[in-house]
């Protein structure tokens, strides 16, 4: 089952994505197959939605312990580079 954020990521609506994230929608909830909203947005080439989802995750990580933050940012940086490479084509 998809969350509202999954559906909006599918459609690529930047403004509604911002609205959902501002009201607490979590980009960290996978669907029953394990796909996250960022996976859906990336698959359909919605670059701006992918950027919003990454930035939202980074904002939430900023509230965590700094050691954990450094590890998470390193993983997200690798993930976002992989998505950027995928989206270039």
Secondary structure, DSSP 8 states (H G I E B T S, - for coil): ---HHHHHHHHT-HHHHHHHHHTT--TT---TTS--HHHHHHHTT-HHHHHHHHHHHHHHHTTS-HHHHHHHHHHHHHHHHHHHHHHH-
